[in-house]
Amino acid sequence: MNIGAVDHIEFYVGDAQQSAFYLCTAFGFRVAGQAGPETGQPDRRSLLLRQGSVDLVLTSALTAEHPAAAYVARHGDGVATIAFGTDDAAGAFALAVERGAGAVEEPATYGEGPTEVVTASVLGFGDVAHRFVQRAGDREDFLPGVMDIFADDPDTGEQRLHTVDHAAICLPAGLLRPTVAYYEEVFGFRQIFEEFIEVGAQAMDSKVVQSPSGEITFTFIEPVTGREPGQIDGFLARHGGAGVQHLALLTDDIVATVPALEARGVKFLDTPDTYYDELTERLGRPDLRIEDLRRTNVLVDQDHWGQVFQIFTQSQHVRRTFFWEVIDRHGARTFGSGNIKALYEAVAREKAMA
């Protein structure tokens, strides 16, 4: 099974146009295509958003029978599909099913002229599926025959976010190890990092898995039973089970990107000054100036290969479940242990102020 990078991420949402307006206005995405009744899809409205190599599909149900209707009723707006690029979608699907994955969508081929796209889907975690996508021809023609692609926008604006770095996923207690084993056995992922976090009377366990290509990374998190319920428990209750807590988008200059996004209306979590006062003692001198990190509330950590800089947005969802991360890697391939705890504490502070 040859899995490359994330091909696209599909959200099921109550109102695709409203969600697209926020992502375009605040994060600088551009609407690049649409599918719906006018393209032969009477049960849904889908909008394709693009920035850099990030493709997001926002889908709203137009009938009760479309799966987006049941998903949104149960979970609210959220990630429904994380698509994997591959050179053989049908073969990957057959192998995944043979290894124990539940089939969601049988292989289907879409083509117009020299462009051909083959897709097939299997179940991942919770109600989230993985779609194998095999492309030949022009990638700009996202799904020929199904989605109309608009003419290129002459005003592309600032393209500050260019890649999906990773997804963080909350799991009910007891599902962490079997879920990691599932990704190892079915998709050939490998575990690259693990961390046990305690914050006061709360605790969580996390493991990070990565595709053989190194281009797809999932952080799985579960609450520890027997401890005081925390924000992971809160997510699971509000979301209605396992789901994507946040997606991280990669930038090349986080110190410039954060104020640019804030000027567009993105709200980030605050970091206490004491975090920066203790930074040099904890990590040594970071690659970026501490004054700039303090001004932008950016966190920093490191692994054996380098440093990683990251910041998390406030959740704009009604259920306060999903949020975004902006991340900038200076050689780091995984995650330092300090920032997982820092995120946990920051989200807890936001919840306390709500």
C-alpha positions as a Markdown table, in Angstrom:
| # | Residue | x | y | z |
|---|---|---|---|---|
| 1 | Met | 0.0 | 0.0 | 0.0 |
| 2 | Asn | 1.7 | 3.1 | -1.2 |
| 3 | Ile | 0.3 | 6.1 | 0.7 |
| 4 | Gly | 1.7 | 9.6 | -0.1 |
| 5 | Ala | 0.5 | 12.9 | 1.3 |
| 6 | Val | -2.9 | 14.1 | 2.4 |
| 7 | Asp | -4.9 | 14.6 | -0.8 |
| 8 | His | -7.7 | 16.6 | 0.8 |
| 9 | Ile | -9.8 | 16.9 | 3.9 |
| 10 | Glu | -13.6 | 16.9 | 3.8 |
| 11 | Phe | -15.7 | 18.5 | 6.5 |
| 12 | Tyr | -19.4 | 17.8 | 6.9 |
| 13 | Val | -21.0 | 21.1 | 7.9 |
| 14 | Gly | -24.4 | 22.6 | 8.4 |
| 15 | Asp | -23.8 | 25.5 | 6.0 |
| 16 | Ala | -21.0 | 25.1 | 3.5 |
| 17 | Gln | -21.2 | 28.7 | 2.3 |
| 18 | Gln | -21.1 | 30.1 | 5.8 |
| 19 | Ser | -18.1 | 27.9 | 6.7 |
| 20 | Ala | -16.3 | 28.8 | 3.5 |
| 21 | Phe | -16.8 | 32.5 | 4.2 |
| 22 | Tyr | -15.1 | 32.2 | 7.5 |
| 23 | Leu | -12.1 | 30.2 | 6.2 |
| 24 | Cys | -11.7 | 32.5 | 3.2 |
| 25 | Thr | -12.0 | 35.7 | 5.2 |
| 26 | Ala | -10.0 | 34.7 | 8.2 |
| 27 | Phe | -7.4 | 32.2 | 6.9 |
| 28 | Gly | -7.0 | 33.3 | 3.3 |
| 29 | Phe | -8.4 | 30.2 | 1.5 |
| 30 | Arg | -10.0 | 30.7 | -2.0 |
| 31 | Val | -13.1 | 29.0 | -3.3 |
| 32 | Ala | -11.9 | 27.0 | -6.2 |
| 33 | Gly | -14.9 | 24.8 | -7.2 |
| 34 | Gln | -18.3 | 23.5 | -6.3 |
| 35 | Ala | -20.6 | 20.5 | -6.6 |
| 36 | Gly | -24.3 | 20.3 | -6.1 |
| 37 | Pro | -27.6 | 19.9 | -8.0 |
| 38 | Glu | -26.2 | 21.8 | -11.0 |
| 39 | Thr | -23.4 | 19.3 | -11.3 |
| 40 | Gly | -25.6 | 16.2 | -10.9 |
| 41 | Gln | -25.3 | 16.0 | -7.1 |
| 42 | Pro | -28.9 | 16.6 | -5.9 |
| 43 | Asp | -28.3 | 15.5 | -2.3 |
| 44 | Arg | -25.4 | 17.8 | -1.3 |
| 45 | Arg | -23.6 | 21.1 | -1.7 |
| 46 | Ser | -19.8 | 20.9 | -1.7 |
| 47 | Leu | -17.3 | 23.8 | -2.0 |
| 48 | Leu | -13.6 | 23.2 | -2.7 |
| 49 | Leu | -11.2 | 25.6 | -0.8 |
| 50 | Arg | -7.5 | 25.9 | -1.7 |
| 51 | Gln | -4.4 | 27.5 | -0.3 |
| 52 | Gly | -0.9 | 26.2 | -1.0 |
| 53 | Ser | -1.2 | 22.4 | -1.3 |
| 54 | Val | -4.1 | 22.3 | 1.2 |
| 55 | Asp | -7.4 | 21.3 | -0.3 |
| 56 | Leu | -10.5 | 21.4 | 1.9 |
| 57 | Val | -14.0 | 20.2 | 0.8 |
| 58 | Leu | -16.9 | 21.6 | 2.8 |
| 59 | Thr | -20.1 | 19.5 | 2.3 |
| 60 | Ser | -23.6 | 20.2 | 3.5 |
| 61 | Ala | -26.5 | 17.8 | 3.0 |
| 62 | Leu | -29.5 | 18.9 | 0.9 |
| 63 | Thr | -31.5 | 15.8 | 1.8 |
| 64 | Ala | -31.8 | 13.7 | 5.0 |
| 65 | Glu | -30.4 | 10.7 | 3.2 |
| 66 | His | -26.9 | 12.2 | 2.6 |
| 67 | Pro | -24.5 | 11.0 | 5.3 |
| 68 | Ala | -23.6 | 14.6 | 6.1 |
| 69 | Ala | -27.1 | 15.1 | 7.7 |
| 70 | Ala | -26.6 | 12.3 | 10.3 |
| 71 | Tyr | -23.0 | 13.3 | 10.9 |
| 72 | Val | -23.8 | 17.0 | 11.6 |
| 73 | Ala | -26.8 | 16.0 | 13.8 |
| 74 | Arg | -24.5 | 13.8 | 15.9 |
| 75 | His | -21.2 | 15.7 | 15.9 |
| 76 | Gly | -21.8 | 19.2 | 14.7 |
| 77 | Asp | -19.5 | 20.5 | 12.0 |
| 78 | Gly | -16.3 | 18.4 | 11.8 |
| 79 | Val | -13.8 | 16.4 | 9.8 |
| 80 | Ala | -15.6 | 13.5 | 8.1 |
| 81 | Thr | -12.9 | 12.3 | 5.7 |
| 82 | Ile | -9.1 | 12.5 | 5.5 |
| 83 | Ala | -8.0 | 11.5 | 2.0 |
| 84 | Phe | -4.8 | 9.7 | 1.2 |
| 85 | Gly | -3.0 | 10.2 | -2.1 |
| 86 | Thr | -1.9 | 6.9 | -3.6 |
| 87 | Asp | -0.8 | 5.5 | -7.0 |
| 88 | Asp | -3.4 | 2.6 | -6.8 |
| 89 | Ala | -6.7 | 3.5 | -5.1 |
| 90 | Ala | -8.5 | 0.3 | -5.9 |
| 91 | Gly | -5.5 | -1.8 | -4.8 |
| 92 | Ala | -5.1 | 0.1 | -1.5 |
| 93 | Phe | -8.8 | -0.2 | -0.8 |
| 94 | Ala | -8.7 | -4.0 | -1.4 |
| 95 | Leu | -5.7 | -4.5 | 0.8 |
| 96 | Ala | -7.2 | -2.3 | 3.6 |
| 97 | Val | -10.4 | -4.3 | 3.6 |
| 98 | Glu | -8.4 | -7.6 | 3.5 |
| 99 | Arg | -6.5 | -6.3 | 6.6 |
| 100 | Gly | -9.8 | -5.6 | 8.5 |
| 101 | Ala | -10.9 | -2.1 | 7.5 |
| 102 | Gly | -14.6 | -1.5 | 7.0 |
| 103 | Ala | -15.6 | -0.5 | 3.4 |
| 104 | Val | -17.3 | 2.9 | 3.0 |
| 105 | Glu | -17.2 | 3.6 | -0.7 |
| 106 | Glu | -16.3 | 1.1 | -3.4 |
| 107 | Pro | -13.7 | 2.1 | -6.1 |
| 108 | Ala | -15.1 | 4.6 | -8.6 |
| 109 | Thr | -13.5 | 6.3 | -11.6 |
| 110 | Tyr | -14.1 | 9.9 | -12.7 |
| 111 | Gly | -12.6 | 11.3 | -15.9 |
| 112 | Glu | -12.8 | 14.0 | -18.5 |
| 113 | Gly | -10.2 | 14.1 | -21.3 |
| 114 | Pro | -6.7 | 13.4 | -20.0 |
| 115 | Thr | -7.7 | 13.8 | -16.3 |
| 116 | Glu | -8.7 | 10.7 | -14.4 |
| 117 | Val | -9.4 | 10.3 | -10.7 |
| 118 | Val | -10.0 | 7.0 | -8.9 |
| 119 | Thr | -11.4 | 7.0 | -5.3 |
| 120 | Ala | -12.4 | 4.5 | -2.7 |
| 121 | Ser | -13.0 | 4.8 | 1.0 |
| 122 | Val | -12.6 | 2.8 | 4.2 |
| 123 | Leu | -13.4 | 3.5 | 7.8 |
| 124 | Gly | -10.7 | 5.1 | 10.0 |
| 125 | Phe | -11.6 | 6.1 | 13.6 |
| 126 | Gly | -15.1 | 6.9 | 14.9 |
| 127 | Asp | -17.2 | 8.2 | 12.0 |
| 128 | Val | -14.2 | 9.5 | 10.1 |
| 129 | Ala | -13.3 | 7.8 | 6.8 |
| 130 | His | -10.1 | 7.6 | 4.8 |
| 131 | Arg | -10.5 | 8.1 | 1.0 |
| 132 | Phe | -7.8 | 6.7 | -1.3 |
| 133 | Val | -7.3 | 9.1 | -4.2 |
| 134 | Gln | -5.4 | 8.2 | -7.4 |
| 135 | Arg | -4.8 | 11.0 | -9.8 |
| 136 | Ala | -3.7 | 11.2 | -13.4 |
| 137 | Gly | -3.6 | 14.4 | -15.4 |
| 138 | Asp | -4.3 | 17.9 | -14.1 |
| 139 | Arg | -4.7 | 18.0 | -10.3 |
| 140 | Glu | -6.5 | 21.3 | -10.6 |
| 141 | Asp | -9.4 | 19.4 | -12.0 |
| 142 | Phe | -10.3 | 18.0 | -8.6 |
| 143 | Leu | -13.1 | 15.6 | -9.4 |
| 144 | Pro | -14.0 | 15.7 | -13.1 |
| 145 | Gly | -17.6 | 15.3 | -13.9 |
| 146 | Val | -18.7 | 15.9 | -10.3 |
| 147 | Met | -17.2 | 19.3 | -9.3 |
| 148 | Asp | -17.0 | 22.4 | -11.4 |
| 149 | Ile | -13.7 | 24.2 | -11.1 |
| 150 | Phe | -13.7 | 28.0 | -11.2 |
| 151 | Ala | -11.3 | 30.1 | -13.2 |
| 152 | Asp | -8.1 | 31.0 | -11.3 |
| 153 | Asp | -8.6 | 33.9 | -8.9 |
| 154 | Pro | -6.3 | 36.8 | -10.2 |
| 155 | Asp | -6.0 | 38.1 | -6.6 |
| 156 | Thr | -4.7 | 35.1 | -4.7 |
| 157 | Gly | -3.8 | 37.2 | -1.6 |
| 158 | Glu | -1.2 | 36.1 | 0.9 |
| 159 | Gln | -0.6 | 32.3 | 0.7 |
| 160 | Arg | 0.8 | 31.8 | 4.2 |
| 161 | Leu | -0.4 | 28.2 | 4.9 |
| 162 | His | 0.8 | 25.6 | 2.6 |
| 163 | Thr | 0.6 | 22.0 | 4.0 |
| 164 | Val | -1.5 | 19.8 | 6.3 |
| 165 | Asp | 1.1 | 19.0 | 9.0 |
| 166 | His | -0.9 | 16.7 | 11.2 |
| 167 | Ala | -4.3 | 15.9 | 12.7 |
| 168 | Ala | -5.0 | 15.5 | 16.4 |
| 169 | Ile | -7.7 | 13.0 | 17.3 |
| 170 | Cys | -9.5 | 12.4 | 20.6 |
| 171 | Leu | -10.5 | 8.9 | 21.4 |
| 172 | Pro | -12.6 | 7.4 | 24.2 |
| 173 | Ala | -10.6 | 5.8 | 27.1 |
| 174 | Gly | -9.3 | 2.4 | 26.2 |
| 175 | Leu | -9.2 | 2.9 | 22.4 |
| 176 | Leu | -5.7 | 4.4 | 22.1 |
| 177 | Arg | -3.7 | 1.2 | 21.8 |
| 178 | Pro | -6.1 | -0.7 | 19.6 |
| 179 | Thr | -6.5 | 2.4 | 17.3 |
| 180 | Val | -2.7 | 2.7 | 16.9 |
| 181 | Ala | -2.5 | -1.1 | 16.2 |
| 182 | Tyr | -5.3 | -0.7 | 13.6 |
| 183 | Tyr | -3.3 | 2.0 | 11.7 |
| 184 | Glu | -0.1 | -0.1 | 11.9 |
| 185 | Glu | -1.8 | -3.2 | 10.6 |
| 186 | Val | -4.2 | -1.7 | 8.0 |
| 187 | Phe | -2.3 | 1.3 | 6.6 |
| 188 | Gly | 1.3 | 0.5 | 7.5 |
| 189 | Phe | 1.7 | 3.5 | 9.8 |
| 190 | Arg | 4.4 | 3.4 | 12.5 |
| 191 | Gln | 4.4 | 4.9 | 16.0 |
| 192 | Ile | 7.0 | 7.7 | 16.2 |
| 193 | Phe | 6.2 | 9.4 | 19.6 |
| 194 | Glu | 4.3 | 8.9 | 22.8 |
| 195 | Glu | 3.6 | 11.0 | 25.9 |
| 196 | Phe | 1.8 | 10.7 | 29.2 |
| 197 | Ile | 0.6 | 14.1 | 30.4 |
| 198 | Glu | -0.6 | 15.1 | 33.9 |
| 199 | Val | -2.1 | 18.5 | 34.6 |
| 200 | Gly | -3.3 | 18.8 | 38.1 |
| 201 | Ala | -5.8 | 16.0 | 38.8 |
| 202 | Gln | -6.3 | 15.4 | 35.1 |
| 203 | Ala | -4.3 | 13.1 | 32.8 |
| 204 | Met | -4.2 | 11.9 | 29.2 |
| 205 | Asp | -2.2 | 9.5 | 27.1 |
| 206 | Ser | -1.0 | 10.2 | 23.6 |
| 207 | Lys | 0.7 | 8.3 | 20.7 |
| 208 | Val | 1.8 | 9.7 | 17.3 |
| 209 | Val | 1.7 | 7.6 | 14.2 |
| 210 | Gln | 3.0 | 8.4 | 10.8 |
| 211 | Ser | 2.7 | 7.0 | 7.3 |
| 212 | Pro | 5.7 | 5.3 | 5.7 |
| 213 | Ser | 6.1 | 8.3 | 3.4 |
| 214 | Gly | 6.4 | 10.5 | 6.5 |
| 215 | Glu | 3.8 | 12.9 | 5.0 |
| 216 | Ile | 0.7 | 12.0 | 7.0 |
| 217 | Thr | 0.8 | 12.2 | 10.8 |
| 218 | Phe | -1.9 | 11.6 | 13.4 |
| 219 | Thr | -1.7 | 12.3 | 17.1 |
| 220 | Phe | -4.1 | 10.1 | 19.0 |
| 221 | Ile | -5.1 | 11.2 | 22.5 |
| 222 | Glu | -7.3 | 9.4 | 25.2 |
| 223 | Pro | -8.2 | 10.5 | 28.7 |
| 224 | Val | -7.0 | 8.4 | 31.6 |
| 225 | Thr | -9.7 | 6.8 | 33.6 |
| 226 | Gly | -9.8 | 7.2 | 37.4 |
| 227 | Arg | -8.7 | 10.9 | 37.1 |
| 228 | Glu | -10.8 | 14.1 | 37.2 |
| 229 | Pro | -12.6 | 14.6 | 33.8 |
| 230 | Gly | -10.7 | 17.1 | 31.6 |
| 231 | Gln | -10.9 | 18.7 | 28.2 |
| 232 | Ile | -10.5 | 15.5 | 26.3 |
| 233 | Asp | -13.6 | 14.1 | 28.1 |
| 234 | Gly | -15.4 | 17.4 | 27.3 |
| 235 | Phe | -14.6 | 17.0 | 23.6 |
| 236 | Leu | -15.8 | 13.4 | 23.5 |
| 237 | Ala | -19.1 | 14.4 | 25.3 |
| 238 | Arg | -19.8 | 17.5 | 23.1 |
| 239 | His | -18.6 | 15.8 | 19.8 |
| 240 | Gly | -20.4 | 12.6 | 20.5 |
| 241 | Gly | -17.4 | 10.2 | 20.4 |
| 242 | Ala | -14.0 | 10.0 | 18.7 |
| 243 | Gly | -13.1 | 12.8 | 16.3 |
| 244 | Val | -10.6 | 15.3 | 15.0 |
| 245 | Gln | -9.9 | 17.9 | 17.7 |
| 246 | His | -7.6 | 20.0 | 15.5 |
| 247 | Leu | -5.8 | 20.2 | 12.2 |
| 248 | Ala | -2.3 | 21.7 | 12.0 |
| 249 | Leu | -1.4 | 23.8 | 8.9 |
| 250 | Leu | 2.3 | 24.4 | 8.2 |
| 251 | Thr | 3.8 | 27.9 | 7.6 |
| 252 | Asp | 7.3 | 29.0 | 6.8 |
| 253 | Asp | 7.2 | 32.1 | 9.0 |
| 254 | Ile | 5.0 | 31.8 | 12.1 |
| 255 | Val | 6.0 | 35.1 | 13.6 |
| 256 | Ala | 4.7 | 36.9 | 10.5 |
| 257 | Thr | 1.8 | 34.6 | 9.9 |
| 258 | Val | 0.2 | 34.9 | 13.3 |
| 259 | Pro | -0.3 | 38.8 | 13.3 |
| 260 | Ala | -1.4 | 38.6 | 9.6 |
| 261 | Leu | -4.1 | 36.0 | 10.5 |
| 262 | Glu | -5.1 | 38.0 | 13.6 |
| 263 | Ala | -5.6 | 41.1 | 11.4 |
| 264 | Arg | -8.1 | 39.0 | 9.3 |
| 265 | Gly | -10.0 | 38.0 | 12.4 |
| 266 | Val | -8.4 | 34.7 | 13.7 |
| 267 | Lys | -8.4 | 34.5 | 17.5 |
| 268 | Phe | -5.5 | 32.5 | 19.0 |
| 269 | Leu | -5.1 | 31.2 | 22.6 |
| 270 | Asp | -3.1 | 33.3 | 24.9 |
| 271 | Thr | 0.1 | 32.1 | 26.6 |
| 272 | Pro | 1.1 | 33.3 | 30.1 |
| 273 | Asp | 4.2 | 35.4 | 30.3 |
| 274 | Thr | 5.8 | 32.9 | 32.7 |
| 275 | Tyr | 6.0 | 30.5 | 29.8 |
| 276 | Tyr | 8.5 | 32.8 | 28.1 |
| 277 | Asp | 10.3 | 33.8 | 31.3 |
| 278 | Glu | 11.2 | 30.1 | 31.8 |
| 279 | Leu | 11.9 | 29.3 | 28.2 |
| 280 | Thr | 15.6 | 29.7 | 28.1 |
| 281 | Glu | 16.1 | 27.6 | 31.2 |
| 282 | Arg | 13.9 | 24.8 | 29.8 |
| 283 | Leu | 15.1 | 24.7 | 26.2 |
| 284 | Gly | 18.1 | 27.0 | 25.8 |
| 285 | Arg | 18.0 | 29.8 | 23.3 |
| 286 | Pro | 15.3 | 29.2 | 20.6 |
| 287 | Asp | 15.8 | 29.9 | 16.9 |
| 288 | Leu | 13.3 | 32.8 | 17.0 |
| 289 | Arg | 13.6 | 35.8 | 19.3 |
| 290 | Ile | 11.8 | 35.3 | 22.6 |
| 291 | Glu | 10.4 | 38.8 | 22.3 |
| 292 | Asp | 8.7 | 37.8 | 19.0 |
| 293 | Leu | 7.3 | 34.6 | 20.5 |
| 294 | Arg | 5.9 | 36.5 | 23.5 |
| 295 | Arg | 4.3 | 39.1 | 21.3 |
| 296 | Thr | 2.6 | 36.5 | 19.2 |
| 297 | Asn | 1.9 | 33.9 | 21.9 |
| 298 | Val | 3.8 | 31.2 | 19.9 |
| 299 | Leu | 4.9 | 28.1 | 21.7 |
| 300 | Val | 8.3 | 26.4 | 21.1 |
| 301 | Asp | 9.6 | 22.9 | 21.8 |
| 302 | Gln | 12.2 | 20.6 | 20.3 |
| 303 | Asp | 13.1 | 17.0 | 19.5 |
| 304 | His | 16.4 | 15.4 | 18.5 |
| 305 | Trp | 16.3 | 17.0 | 15.0 |
| 306 | Gly | 15.4 | 20.6 | 15.8 |
| 307 | Gln | 12.7 | 23.0 | 17.1 |
| 308 | Val | 9.0 | 23.3 | 16.4 |
| 309 | Phe | 6.9 | 26.5 | 16.8 |
| 310 | Gln | 3.1 | 26.3 | 17.1 |
| 311 | Ile | 0.0 | 28.2 | 18.2 |
| 312 | Phe | -3.6 | 27.2 | 18.5 |
| 313 | Thr | -6.8 | 29.1 | 17.6 |
| 314 | Gln | -9.8 | 29.5 | 19.8 |
| 315 | Ser | -12.6 | 27.2 | 18.7 |
| 316 | Gln | -15.3 | 29.0 | 16.6 |
| 317 | His | -17.6 | 26.0 | 16.6 |
| 318 | Val | -20.9 | 26.0 | 18.5 |
| 319 | Arg | -19.9 | 22.9 | 20.4 |
| 320 | Arg | -16.4 | 24.3 | 21.0 |
| 321 | Thr | -14.8 | 21.1 | 19.6 |
| 322 | Phe | -12.7 | 21.6 | 16.5 |
| 323 | Phe | -10.0 | 24.3 | 16.2 |
| 324 | Trp | -6.9 | 25.0 | 14.1 |
| 325 | Glu | -3.1 | 25.0 | 14.7 |
| 326 | Val | -0.5 | 26.9 | 12.9 |
| 327 | Ile | 2.9 | 25.2 | 13.0 |
| 328 | Asp | 6.5 | 26.1 | 11.8 |
| 329 | Arg | 9.1 | 23.4 | 11.8 |
| 330 | His | 12.8 | 24.3 | 12.2 |
| 331 | Gly | 14.2 | 20.8 | 11.6 |
| 332 | Ala | 11.9 | 19.0 | 14.2 |
| 333 | Arg | 10.3 | 15.9 | 12.8 |
| 334 | Thr | 8.0 | 15.0 | 15.8 |
| 335 | Phe | 6.8 | 17.0 | 18.8 |
| 336 | Gly | 8.5 | 18.0 | 22.0 |
| 337 | Ser | 6.8 | 16.9 | 25.2 |
| 338 | Gly | 6.3 | 20.4 | 26.7 |
| 339 | Asn | 3.8 | 21.8 | 24.2 |
| 340 | Ile | 1.3 | 18.9 | 24.5 |
| 341 | Lys | 1.0 | 19.9 | 28.2 |
| 342 | Ala | 1.0 | 23.6 | 27.2 |
| 343 | Leu | -1.9 | 23.0 | 24.8 |
| 344 | Tyr | -3.8 | 21.0 | 27.4 |
| 345 | Glu | -3.4 | 23.9 | 29.9 |
| 346 | Ala | -4.3 | 26.6 | 27.3 |
| 347 | Val | -7.5 | 24.9 | 26.3 |
| 348 | Ala | -8.4 | 24.4 | 29.9 |
| 349 | Arg | -7.9 | 28.2 | 30.5 |
| 350 | Glu | -10.2 | 29.0 | 27.5 |
| 351 | Lys | -12.8 | 26.6 | 28.8 |
| 352 | Ala | -12.7 | 28.3 | 32.3 |
| 353 | Met | -13.2 | 31.7 | 30.8 |
| 354 | Ala | -16.1 | 30.6 | 28.6 |
